[in-house]
Amino acid sequence: MGTKGKVIKCKAAIAWETGKPLCIEEVEVAPPKAHEVRVQIIATALCHTDAHLINPKFKEAFLPVILGHEGAGIVESVGPGVTNFKPGDKVIPLYMPQCRKCKFCLSPLTNFCKKLSNLKNPLVDQELMEDKTSRFTCKGKPIYHFMGTSTFTQYTVVSDINLAKIDDDANLERVCLFGCGFSTGYGAAINNAKVTPGSTCAVFGLGGVGLSAIMGCKVAGASRIIAIDINSEKFTKAKALGATDCLNPRNLDKPIQEVIIEMTDGGVDFALDCAGGPETMRAALDSTIAGWGSCTFIGIDSEMRGLMVSPVELIMGRTINGTCFGGWKSIDSIPKLVTDYKNKKFDLDILVTHTLPFDKINEAFDLMNQGKSIRIVLTF
């Protein structure tokens, strides 16, 4: 390739300030340094997490930044010391690194990695490369990275521990969803909630993550899956993926948790909150059964407000857990999920409601923020 070792000029979407549309700009992408890989992004999807960072209510934003963390592409070149990637490999950048050496990576109890330096909030982590510099420049200014991935650009640079090599025949316009949305929801049900055969589940929020959680509940053998959303238009897809009941809280004459408790003789075995926000978190916890009910938190609202929990709720046998990246050890697991997709273990087409050219990224954000999409894939 004629670009190895050289700066590449390409298109990227830059967030210069909060509350404003992204700007398509020409950026300069530096060559990869030691243990880094430069990737040509072929397809990238939008996730609400990208919108959080540019929401004026989010206090920890770092700008200007190239957002995006749900992408797939092809290796353009590798830096010194990179042994497991070569130009031409199909890859998925991962915000959850896996160094395979730290105490987190060596533990079967978590999918965290010590290289995720901000273990309090991965949203504000990995905004620069490991040497604390950026590989992006625009108009003479360095531009921040995002979550170690930055996929809203034709070329990005990622650490070799933030990258999974996948099958050469993988459909990049679909497997980009493994970068976050699908892996998070599906894994939350299987790895974190550990949904059991014959159990009852409630899934709150039917975006890409929530619908993926329904798929996970179904694969795990749940006998009843109650899908909850304030947009009834999402119920058709939820039922197609395995939901047995669909409820819209706005159409009920009593709180959603009371309805679920009546439907299930005391509450569900597993509740998964994919929406975030104090009301939904509260409803999800309240809808679980005493004795063994489990509530898994997946969604976060942009204001990051908390939840008041009484010790009595936990003394009564309920448990609360959460998930980051669906509990998958990223580099080990994502190639296997891609193979499962190729073998038709689950359907990603149903999650993709729009495919748009990259230049229409702001239209895509509008569609997502208005609730008119599940997953939007942008192609270059």
Secondary structure, DSSP 8 states (H G I E B T S, - for coil): -TTTTS-EEEEEEEB-STTS--EEEEEEE----TTEEEEEEEEEE--HHHHHHTSTT-TT--SSB-----EEEEEEEE-TT--S--TT-EEEE-SS---SSSTTTT-TT----TTS--TT-GGGS-SS-TTS--SEEETTEEEB--TTT--SBSEEEEETTSEEE--TT--HHHHGGGGTHHHHHHHIIIIIS---TT-EEEEE--SHHHHHHHHHHHHTT-SEEEEE-S-GGGHHHHHHTT-SEEE-GGG-SS-HHHHHHHHTTS-BSEEEE-S-SHHHHHHHHHTB-TTT-EEEE----TT-------HHHHHTT-EEEE-SGGG--HHHHHHHHHHHHHTTSS-SGGGEEEEEEGGGHHHHHHHHHTT--SEEEEE-
